[in-house]
Amino acid sequence: MKYGKFVLFNTCPNELDDVHAFNLVWRIHMKRLLQSLILILLTGCSMSKYNTVCVEHIDSKSEGDRYIDSLKALGLDTIIGYYDGCSGCIQGIEKPYYIFWCSGNRWHVTKITKYSRFNQIIGFSPPINYLSENWLTIENTNLAAPKFQMSHFHYDVVRIILNGNEIIYEIKNYEKWNNESAPRVLLIDKIRSKLFDIPQREWRGLNYKTEKRGKGGA
């Protein structure tokens, strides 16, 4: 309808109500969305002040030796222990102790770290054939002395119980360089190779302990 110079559009009241309602709902939705984003941001900032870390609570070397002793006390006579140690290293190194044993014609393996004991896995064997064939050489052959020493180093400890006989020996990583073909060194390499065959998903920690620490180490 025209009145003088003005043109009026006949907008139905229901349409205006719909527009106002839509705008109101939109504003409420955006307000709630903004509040949610602010809450997420504040929560994230609060959480980021802390890290949840695993706590060292096990002497894996001593615990691993006790585990082997307990298997030996049960009358088992085929046990191979391998400890991956470190001297003078930074915190956080797991220092795992792996233990293989044969029971009921089946091979079992477990491991113990500074952070947890782990489950038993069945069906993965150590290099038992190499060990049996080279027992006397492994038992009686010493390594050539290194030409230098290091104050910080990784080292391996092997403990073997086979048919009532027992061997324990330790090799530092810098001692291997002049003894790469020595049976004691080769046995360690073969043990590690067998351990790599075990999928990581097979391992399950049984008693991890955790705590929250500030990012600054407090």
C-alpha positions as CSV (number, residue, x, y, z in Angstrom):
1,M,0.0,0.0,0.0
2,K,1.2,3.5,-0.8
3,Y,0.7,6.6,1.4
4,G,2.3,9.6,-0.2
5,K,5.9,9.0,-0.8
6,F,6.2,6.0,1.5
7,V,5.6,2.4,0.6
8,L,4.6,0.1,3.4
9,F,5.2,-3.6,3.2
10,N,2.5,-5.7,4.8
11,T,4.6,-8.0,7.0
12,C,2.5,-10.5,8.8
13,P,3.0,-10.5,12.7
14,N,3.7,-14.2,12.7
15,E,6.7,-13.7,10.4
16,L,8.1,-11.0,12.7
17,D,7.6,-13.3,15.7
18,D,9.6,-16.0,13.9
19,V,12.4,-13.7,13.1
20,H,12.6,-12.5,16.7
21,A,12.5,-16.0,18.0
22,F,15.3,-17.1,15.7
23,N,17.5,-14.2,16.7
24,L,16.9,-15.0,20.4
25,V,17.7,-18.7,20.0
26,W,20.8,-17.8,18.0
27,R,22.1,-15.4,20.7
28,I,21.5,-18.0,23.4
29,H,23.3,-20.7,21.4
30,M,26.3,-18.5,20.7
31,K,26.4,-17.4,24.4
32,R,26.5,-21.0,25.5
33,L,29.1,-22.0,22.9
34,L,31.3,-19.1,24.0
35,Q,30.9,-20.2,27.7
36,S,31.8,-23.8,26.8
37,L,34.9,-22.6,24.9
38,I,36.1,-20.5,27.8
39,L,35.5,-23.4,30.2
40,I,37.6,-25.8,28.0
41,L,40.3,-23.2,27.8
42,L,40.4,-22.6,31.6
43,T,40.4,-26.4,32.2
44,G,43.2,-27.0,29.8
45,C,45.3,-24.3,31.4
46,S,44.7,-25.8,34.8
47,M,45.6,-29.3,33.6
48,S,48.6,-28.2,31.8
49,K,50.3,-27.2,35.0
50,Y,50.8,-30.8,36.0
51,N,52.1,-34.0,34.4
52,T,51.1,-37.5,35.4
53,V,54.3,-39.5,35.6
54,C,55.2,-43.1,36.4
55,V,57.1,-43.5,39.7
56,E,60.2,-45.6,40.1
57,H,59.5,-48.0,42.9
58,I,61.3,-51.3,42.0
59,D,64.9,-52.4,42.1
60,S,64.6,-54.4,38.9
61,K,68.0,-56.1,39.2
62,S,67.3,-57.4,42.7
63,E,63.7,-58.2,42.0
64,G,64.7,-60.1,38.8
65,D,67.3,-62.2,40.7
66,R,64.7,-63.0,43.4
67,Y,62.3,-64.1,40.6
68,I,64.9,-66.4,39.2
69,D,65.7,-67.8,42.6
70,S,62.0,-68.5,43.1
71,L,61.8,-70.4,39.8
72,K,64.9,-72.3,40.8
73,A,63.3,-73.2,44.1
74,L,60.4,-74.7,42.2
75,G,62.8,-77.2,40.6
76,L,63.0,-75.5,37.2
77,D,66.4,-76.1,35.7
78,T,66.3,-74.1,32.4
79,I,66.2,-70.4,33.1
80,I,67.8,-67.5,31.3
81,G,67.9,-64.0,32.8
82,Y,69.0,-60.9,30.9
83,Y,69.4,-57.5,32.6
84,D,69.9,-54.3,30.6
85,G,71.5,-52.0,33.0
86,C,73.1,-48.5,33.0
87,S,75.7,-46.9,35.2
88,G,75.7,-43.1,35.7
89,C,72.7,-42.6,33.4
90,I,69.9,-40.1,33.7
91,Q,66.7,-40.9,35.4
92,G,63.9,-42.5,33.4
93,I,65.9,-45.5,32.1
94,E,63.8,-48.5,32.6
95,K,66.6,-51.0,33.3
96,P,64.5,-54.0,32.4
97,Y,65.3,-57.5,33.5
98,Y,63.9,-60.2,31.2
99,I,63.5,-63.8,32.4
100,F,62.9,-66.9,30.2
101,W,62.1,-70.3,31.7
102,C,60.9,-73.6,30.4
103,S,58.1,-75.4,32.2
104,G,55.8,-78.1,30.9
105,N,57.6,-78.1,27.6
106,R,56.6,-74.5,27.0
107,W,58.7,-71.4,27.1
108,H,57.6,-68.5,29.3
109,V,59.0,-65.0,29.5
110,T,58.4,-62.0,31.8
111,K,60.1,-58.7,32.5
112,I,60.6,-56.4,35.5
113,T,61.5,-52.7,35.2
114,K,62.0,-49.9,37.7
115,Y,58.3,-49.0,37.1
116,S,56.4,-52.2,37.0
117,R,56.3,-56.0,37.0
118,F,54.9,-57.5,33.8
119,N,52.7,-60.4,32.7
120,Q,54.0,-63.8,31.6
121,I,54.1,-64.4,27.8
122,I,54.1,-68.0,26.5
123,G,55.5,-69.2,23.2
124,F,58.7,-67.1,22.8
125,S,61.9,-69.0,23.3
126,P,65.5,-67.7,24.0
127,P,68.4,-68.8,21.8
128,I,68.6,-72.1,23.7
129,N,70.2,-74.0,20.8
130,Y,73.1,-71.6,20.6
131,L,73.5,-71.6,24.3
132,S,73.6,-75.4,24.5
133,E,76.1,-75.8,21.7
134,N,78.4,-73.1,23.1
135,W,78.0,-73.7,26.8
136,L,81.6,-74.6,27.6
137,T,83.0,-71.7,25.5
138,I,80.6,-69.2,27.1
139,E,81.4,-70.5,30.6
140,N,85.2,-70.5,30.2
141,T,86.2,-67.8,27.8
142,N,86.9,-64.3,29.1
143,L,86.8,-61.1,27.0
144,A,89.8,-59.2,25.9
145,A,90.4,-56.2,28.2
146,P,89.3,-52.8,26.7
147,K,91.9,-50.2,26.0
148,F,89.9,-47.5,27.9
149,Q,87.2,-47.1,30.4
150,M,84.0,-44.9,30.6
151,S,82.4,-43.4,33.7
152,H,78.8,-43.6,32.2
153,F,77.9,-46.7,30.3
154,H,75.2,-49.3,29.6
155,Y,76.0,-52.9,30.6
156,D,74.4,-56.3,30.3
157,V,74.2,-59.0,32.9
158,V,73.3,-62.6,31.8
159,R,72.4,-65.2,34.3
160,I,71.9,-68.8,33.0
161,I,70.7,-71.9,34.8
162,L,70.9,-75.0,32.6
163,N,70.7,-78.6,33.9
164,G,71.9,-77.7,37.3
165,N,74.8,-75.5,36.1
166,E,74.8,-71.8,36.5
167,I,76.7,-69.0,34.8
168,I,76.6,-65.3,35.6
169,Y,78.5,-62.7,33.6
170,E,78.5,-58.9,33.0
171,I,79.7,-57.0,29.9
172,K,80.0,-53.2,29.6
173,N,79.0,-51.7,26.3
174,Y,82.6,-50.5,25.6
175,E,84.0,-53.9,26.3
176,K,82.0,-55.3,23.3
177,W,83.8,-53.3,20.7
178,N,86.9,-55.5,20.8
179,N,85.0,-58.7,21.4
180,E,82.2,-58.6,18.9
181,S,82.7,-62.3,17.9
182,A,83.0,-63.6,21.4
183,P,80.3,-66.2,22.3
184,R,79.3,-64.3,25.4
185,V,78.7,-61.1,23.3
186,L,77.0,-63.1,20.6
187,L,74.7,-64.7,23.1
188,I,73.6,-61.3,24.3
189,D,72.9,-60.2,20.7
190,K,70.8,-63.3,20.1
191,I,68.8,-62.8,23.4
192,R,68.1,-59.2,22.4
193,S,67.0,-60.4,18.9
194,K,64.6,-62.9,20.4
195,L,63.1,-60.2,22.6
196,F,62.6,-58.0,19.6
197,D,60.4,-60.8,18.2
198,I,57.9,-60.2,21.0
199,P,55.2,-57.6,19.9
200,Q,55.0,-54.7,22.4
201,R,51.3,-55.2,22.6
202,E,51.9,-58.5,24.4
203,W,53.4,-56.7,27.4
204,R,51.1,-55.5,30.2
205,G,52.4,-53.7,33.2
206,L,50.9,-55.1,36.4
207,N,51.7,-52.5,39.1
208,Y,52.6,-49.1,37.8
209,K,52.5,-46.3,40.3
210,T,51.8,-42.7,39.2
211,E,51.8,-39.2,40.7
212,K,51.1,-35.7,39.5
213,R,54.1,-33.4,39.3
214,G,54.4,-29.8,38.4
215,K,56.0,-29.1,35.0
216,G,58.7,-27.3,36.8
217,G,59.6,-30.5,38.6
218,A,58.1,-29.4,41.9
